[in-house]
């Protein structure tokens, strides 16, 4: 079994994990914007997410030297380590619930703000729990200022959302042909664009009111007229779920509560990740098959047959699952070596998600100066936070 032992190797795992975990949400958002049902996308995603764990288990978990204290993946499958397995599976359950919530939160409050709020809650709660579970191997005088930076970032993220929502409302109010009702917009789209003397309207530019309307018409989850408090509530729920999966995984691999019998080795990070991903897979399958026939937020009903026949964007969904799976695996590999509190530096993934959001989705285009100030402040806090958390890395003795 391959074991990450050096501090540099652990940091490399965290940085690569940061890239992967910040990219897969952008792919799922892109598919929702193109009109693909989120139930179809998530079913595809969860298949390759599990496959990534299997690949990691049969490669890193099997290659290299093994001994009684550090058995390989296949050997551990037959050992009496069920208390640790249950901790790993609980981690997978809460991660699956959190990911399911963010899939819908992205539509209501945007990719960037969703990732900021959930990641910051994860760090504030999860990193504190991991610090004590790891027997304080991370330097508190460095770690907790990094946690404070994440807390500031979530406040700035909320300010960015509020400011951008106000900007969008002003854009829509100025659009010719829009009528304002009681807290709702009724949009009159010009058929064939006759009022502009054209039978083929030009594609709207990102950041304009016309772009917002085109997006609403095309996307699968309709958000006009809905309260953004729905999205913020889902962000809060997801953040709490995310804050628990890493401590649960920590308990699975290090057995701080001494639940294993004497002589039974701790779960390797690869075995724990396999069980973790299996439970994540089961919950995702149950929820999304249910949502096919009983969809949320007035989405159209679907079926297993319709899902199997829907190949539009399936390759992208598969890619997202691989990225998330390998990203989580690398996070846990780095955390086992340098402390799971330091590995929570990957929760700076909104840096990556915001980059994709601005570059490909037109988020914050043509926004006010106020919004840009809040956005720059938020990203700056994340840059500081990820550096500080990585600097707090320790070294596990065993």
Order of alpha helices (4+ residues) and beta strands (2+ residues): alpha-alpha-alpha-alpha-alpha-alpha-alpha-beta-beta-alpha-alpha-alpha-alpha-alpha-alpha-alpha-alpha
